[in-house]
């Protein structure tokens, strides 16, 4: 079977938001900034640094403004925050972020449990937030949660995902994300939905936000690449999870995904050892291991390659 893999792959590091938010032990702002600086130094150019939500709901994100004010500035690095409502968007704007992500679920049940809004209401709010972001000069990307299935509703009709994608793209987003929120996707589902969404949305860049809940994370990455996907959300050490799936492993690990790419001679621009050092430092503070594999290897040894030669 032939493959149509891209020559270059681009990562959005979501660990400082999607990974950190699940940790019960509060991570000090200084340590967060140290980790973010390490990720930038390791070549990550797009980093989701925080979410502008109620501190009572997500205590780990209570320092959103303080963190944003002290982010290390470097040309070519795009820091962005997650916003769930207009209040969050205005906070992100006042904090000086120039990019945000708007997230909408394709499952009505998940949407109500996660945000308290129906699917239709959440989409309308999302479109309004995108318009407001544009008026503020803020770049907006949108992600569709539960695009590949929902633990509450089961299979999500692809036609529903495509219709939502078209509405969000029409609102003027810079990138569309398809999220496997509950880790239910497999490679056949990835290929089917990605191809339909790409055909329906034109030239808008599509990214995949994958979880390794059922051990198919990197398999799904390859399925996405085979459909021409160049953009992936990843998390240092495989941090993350899903509050509606107890015991879920987490997001695909930045180090593991980059290692996979480089084993196929696909350029990522990422210093795997540098990211791994960040994961180990954070794991030491939190007193636990993350689901990722590569970060545990203090000496990575051979650079991955398909010819077995040392490089």
C-alpha positions as CSV (number, residue, x, y, z in Angstrom):
1,X,0.0,0.0,0.0
2,X,1.4,3.4,-1.0
3,X,1.5,6.3,1.4
4,X,1.2,10.0,0.8
5,X,3.0,11.4,3.9
6,X,3.8,15.1,4.1
7,X,7.5,16.2,4.1
8,X,7.1,18.3,7.1
9,X,4.9,18.0,10.2
10,X,3.9,20.9,12.6
11,X,3.2,20.4,16.3
12,X,0.9,22.4,18.6
13,X,2.1,21.7,22.1
14,X,-1.0,21.6,24.4
15,X,0.6,20.2,27.5
16,X,0.7,23.5,29.5
17,X,-3.0,23.7,29.2
18,X,-4.6,20.3,28.4
19,X,-2.0,18.4,30.4
20,X,-1.5,20.7,33.4
21,X,-5.2,21.2,34.0
22,X,-5.7,17.6,35.2
23,X,-2.9,17.7,37.8
24,X,-4.2,18.0,41.4
25,X,-1.0,19.4,42.7
26,X,-0.8,23.1,41.7
27,X,2.2,23.8,39.4
28,X,3.8,27.1,40.3
29,X,3.7,29.8,37.7
30,X,7.5,30.0,37.7
31,X,7.8,26.3,36.9
32,X,5.1,26.6,34.2
33,X,7.2,29.4,32.6
34,X,10.4,27.3,32.9
35,X,8.7,24.4,31.1
36,X,7.3,26.6,28.4
37,X,10.7,28.2,27.9
38,X,12.2,24.7,27.6
39,X,9.6,23.8,25.0
40,X,10.4,26.9,23.0
41,X,14.1,26.1,23.2
42,X,13.3,22.6,21.9
43,X,11.8,24.0,18.8
44,X,8.0,24.1,19.6
45,X,6.6,27.1,17.7
46,X,2.9,26.9,18.7
47,X,2.1,26.3,22.3
48,X,-1.3,26.4,24.1
49,X,-0.3,28.0,27.3
50,X,-3.5,28.3,29.4
51,X,-7.2,28.5,29.4
52,X,-9.3,31.5,30.5
53,X,-11.9,29.7,32.6
54,X,-13.3,30.1,36.1
55,X,-10.5,29.3,38.6
56,X,-13.0,27.5,40.8
57,X,-13.6,25.0,38.0
58,X,-10.0,24.6,36.9
59,X,-7.7,25.8,39.8
60,X,-4.6,25.0,37.7
61,X,-5.5,27.8,35.3
62,X,-6.0,30.4,38.0
63,X,-2.8,32.2,37.0
64,X,-3.8,32.7,33.3
65,X,-3.2,36.4,33.2
66,X,0.0,36.3,35.3
67,X,1.4,33.5,33.1
68,X,0.6,35.4,29.9
69,X,2.3,38.5,31.1
70,X,5.6,36.7,31.6
71,X,5.8,34.4,28.5
72,X,9.3,34.3,27.0
73,X,9.1,36.2,23.7
74,X,10.7,34.7,20.6
75,X,10.1,35.5,17.0
76,X,8.0,32.8,15.2
77,X,6.5,31.4,18.4
78,X,2.7,31.6,18.7
79,X,1.2,31.3,22.2
80,X,-2.5,30.7,22.3
81,X,-5.2,30.2,25.0
82,X,-8.4,28.2,25.1
83,X,-11.5,30.3,25.5
84,X,-15.0,28.8,26.2
85,X,-17.0,32.0,26.2
86,X,-16.9,35.7,25.5
87,X,-15.6,36.5,29.0
88,X,-12.7,34.2,28.4
89,X,-12.0,35.8,25.1
90,X,-12.0,39.3,26.5
91,X,-9.6,38.1,29.3
92,X,-7.3,36.6,26.7
93,X,-7.3,39.9,24.8
94,X,-6.5,41.9,27.8
95,X,-3.7,39.5,28.7
96,X,-2.1,40.2,25.4
97,X,-2.5,36.9,23.6
98,X,-2.8,37.2,19.8
99,X,-4.2,33.7,19.2
100,X,-7.1,31.7,20.8
101,X,-8.8,28.4,20.3
102,X,-12.6,28.1,20.4
103,X,-13.8,24.6,21.2
104,X,-17.2,23.2,20.4
105,X,-18.5,19.6,21.0
106,X,-20.3,17.6,18.3
107,X,-22.1,15.7,21.0
108,X,-25.0,17.4,22.6
109,X,-24.7,15.4,25.8
110,X,-21.0,16.1,26.1
111,X,-21.5,19.7,25.4
112,X,-24.1,20.1,28.1
113,X,-22.0,18.2,30.7
114,X,-18.8,20.1,29.8
115,X,-20.1,23.6,29.2
116,X,-23.7,23.6,30.3
117,X,-24.8,24.5,26.8
118,X,-26.7,22.6,24.1
119,X,-24.8,21.8,20.9
120,X,-26.7,24.4,18.9
121,X,-26.1,27.1,21.6
122,X,-22.4,26.2,21.8
123,X,-21.9,26.5,18.0
124,X,-23.7,29.9,17.9
125,X,-21.6,31.2,20.8
126,X,-18.4,29.8,19.1
127,X,-19.2,31.7,15.9
128,X,-19.8,34.9,17.8
129,X,-16.5,34.5,19.6
130,X,-14.7,34.0,16.3
131,X,-16.3,37.2,15.0
132,X,-15.3,39.1,18.1
133,X,-11.7,37.7,18.0
134,X,-11.4,39.0,14.4
135,X,-12.6,42.4,15.5
136,X,-9.9,42.5,18.1
137,X,-7.2,41.4,15.7
138,X,-6.9,38.0,17.3
139,X,-6.3,34.8,15.3
140,X,-8.9,32.1,16.0
141,X,-8.7,28.4,15.5
142,X,-11.7,26.2,16.2
143,X,-11.7,22.6,17.3
144,X,-14.6,20.1,17.2
145,X,-14.7,17.9,20.3
146,X,-15.9,14.3,20.1
147,X,-15.5,14.3,16.4
148,X,-14.8,10.6,16.3
149,X,-17.2,9.4,18.9
150,X,-18.6,10.1,22.3
151,X,-18.8,7.9,25.4
152,X,-22.3,9.2,26.1
153,X,-23.8,9.1,22.6
154,X,-21.6,6.5,20.9
155,X,-20.9,7.1,17.2
156,X,-21.2,10.6,15.9
157,X,-22.6,11.0,12.4
158,X,-19.9,12.2,10.0
159,X,-22.4,14.4,8.3
160,X,-22.9,16.3,11.5
161,X,-19.2,16.8,12.0
162,X,-18.9,18.0,8.4
163,X,-21.8,20.4,8.8
164,X,-20.3,21.9,11.9
165,X,-16.9,22.2,10.3
166,X,-18.4,24.1,7.4
167,X,-20.1,26.6,9.8
168,X,-16.9,27.2,11.7
169,X,-14.8,27.6,8.6
170,X,-17.3,30.0,7.2
171,X,-16.9,32.1,10.4
172,X,-13.3,32.9,9.4
173,X,-11.0,30.6,11.5
174,X,-7.4,30.1,10.7
175,X,-7.3,26.4,11.4
176,X,-9.9,23.6,12.1
177,X,-9.1,20.9,14.6
178,X,-10.8,17.5,14.9
179,X,-10.5,16.2,18.4
180,X,-10.7,12.5,19.5
181,X,-11.8,13.7,22.9
182,X,-12.6,10.3,24.4
183,X,-10.1,8.3,22.4
184,X,-12.5,6.3,20.4
185,X,-11.0,6.8,16.9
186,X,-9.3,4.1,14.8
187,X,-7.4,4.5,11.6
188,X,-10.4,3.7,9.3
189,X,-12.5,6.3,11.1
190,X,-9.7,8.9,10.9
191,X,-9.3,8.4,7.1
192,X,-13.0,8.5,6.5
193,X,-13.8,11.6,8.5
194,X,-10.7,13.6,7.6
195,X,-11.2,13.0,3.9
196,X,-14.8,14.1,4.1
197,X,-14.0,17.2,6.2
198,X,-11.1,18.3,3.9
199,X,-13.3,17.8,0.8
200,X,-16.0,20.0,2.4
201,X,-13.9,22.8,3.8
202,X,-11.5,23.7,1.0
203,X,-8.0,24.9,1.8
204,X,-8.4,25.6,5.5
205,X,-5.6,23.7,7.4
206,X,-7.0,20.8,9.4
207,X,-5.3,19.5,12.6
208,X,-5.8,16.4,14.6
209,X,-6.0,16.3,18.4
210,X,-5.6,12.7,19.3
211,X,-5.6,10.8,22.6
212,X,-3.9,7.5,23.3
213,X,-6.9,6.2,25.5
214,X,-7.1,2.9,23.7
215,X,-3.5,2.6,22.5
216,X,-4.1,3.8,19.0
217,X,-2.7,7.3,19.2
218,X,0.3,6.9,16.9
219,X,-1.6,4.5,14.6
220,X,-4.1,7.3,14.2
221,X,-1.3,9.8,13.6
222,X,-0.1,7.8,10.6
223,X,-3.7,7.5,9.3
224,X,-4.0,11.2,9.5
225,X,-0.7,11.8,7.7
226,X,-1.8,9.4,5.0
227,X,-4.7,11.8,4.4
228,X,-2.3,14.7,4.1
229,X,-2.6,16.1,7.7
230,X,0.4,18.1,8.6
231,X,-0.7,19.6,12.0
232,X,-1.0,17.6,15.2
233,X,-1.7,18.6,18.8
234,X,0.6,16.8,21.2
235,X,1.5,17.0,24.9
236,X,4.8,16.7,26.6
237,X,5.2,13.2,28.2
238,X,1.7,12.3,27.0
239,X,0.1,14.4,29.8
240,X,-3.7,15.0,29.7
241,X,-6.8,12.9,29.8
242,X,-10.5,13.2,29.7
243,X,-12.7,13.8,32.8
244,X,-15.4,11.7,31.3
245,X,-13.2,8.7,30.7
246,X,-11.7,7.6,34.1
247,X,-8.3,6.0,33.7
248,X,-7.7,7.5,30.2
249,X,-4.0,7.5,29.3
250,X,-3.7,11.1,27.9
251,X,-2.8,12.9,24.7
252,X,-0.3,11.6,22.2
253,X,3.1,12.4,23.6
254,X,5.2,15.1,21.9
255,X,8.4,13.1,22.2
256,X,6.8,9.8,20.9
257,X,5.2,11.5,18.0
258,X,8.3,13.4,17.0
259,X,10.3,10.1,17.2
260,X,7.8,8.4,14.9
261,X,8.1,11.2,12.4
262,X,11.9,11.2,12.4
263,X,12.0,7.4,12.1
264,X,10.4,8.0,8.7
265,X,12.7,10.9,7.8
266,X,9.9,13.5,8.2
267,X,11.1,16.8,9.5
268,X,9.6,18.2,12.7
269,X,12.3,20.7,13.8
270,X,11.9,19.4,17.4
271,X,14.7,18.5,19.8
272,X,13.2,15.4,21.3
273,X,15.8,15.3,24.1
274,X,14.9,18.9,25.0
275,X,11.2,18.1,25.3
276,X,12.0,15.0,27.3
277,X,14.0,17.0,29.7
278,X,11.0,19.2,30.3
279,X,8.8,16.2,30.9
280,X,11.2,14.6,33.4
281,X,11.5,17.9,35.3
282,X,7.8,18.3,35.6
283,X,7.3,14.6,36.5
284,X,9.9,15.0,39.3
285,X,8.0,17.9,40.7
286,X,4.6,16.1,40.5
287,X,6.1,12.9,41.8
288,X,4.7,10.7,39.0
289,X,5.3,9.2,35.6
290,X,3.4,10.2,32.5
291,X,2.1,7.8,29.9
292,X,4.7,8.7,27.2
293,X,7.6,6.4,26.5
294,X,10.5,8.3,24.9
295,X,10.8,10.9,27.7
296,X,11.7,8.1,30.2
297,X,14.9,7.4,28.3
298,X,17.6,9.7,29.6
299,X,19.9,8.6,26.8
300,X,17.9,8.4,23.6
301,X,20.8,6.5,21.9
302,X,20.4,6.0,18.2
303,X,18.6,8.7,16.3
304,X,15.6,6.9,14.7
305,X,16.0,6.0,11.1
306,X,14.6,3.4,8.7
307,X,18.0,2.2,7.6
308,X,19.3,1.1,11.0
309,X,22.4,3.3,10.7
310,X,23.8,5.4,13.5
311,X,23.6,9.1,12.7
